[in-house]
Amino acid sequence: MDLFEIAGLPLHPLIVHAVVVLVPLTALALVLGSLFPAVRRRLGIVTPIAALLVLALIPVTVLAGEALAQQVGPVPAVVRHAELGRMLWPWTAAMFLVAVAQWCWHRFGAPGRGTRVILAVLAIVSAAGSTIMVVLIGEAGARAVWGG
């Protein structure tokens, strides 16, 4: 049994859908939580946990993609997709760090206006970067599979 297969199907296209859904949802929760205190209070620890889940899914998805790429061979579109895929982890790591900092700061301390603004800017940048990367990676993956 291959570690990167489930019932004979490659794991990569199966788990990539979780990343495609969870990254933008986590990004949205992070940005809304940074801009609206009521949203932040309502979501609580959910945003950092979602960001941690995304952070854990990225390496598994990349490894499964690399295993699939070995089966497919060195197709230029697949190589491009893989290069972009490896660029997602730093963005999601930043999103996770901002989510944890935001949650801790508002849970255990009273951040000043400057800190709130900095956290909001970092949340927007990391969320936008993560979401843009998912779109670029997905587009490259679609081209690798369907041509174009």
Beta strands, then each sheet from edge to edge (+ up, - down):
strand 1: 5-6
strand 2: 9-10
sheet 1: 1+ 2-
end
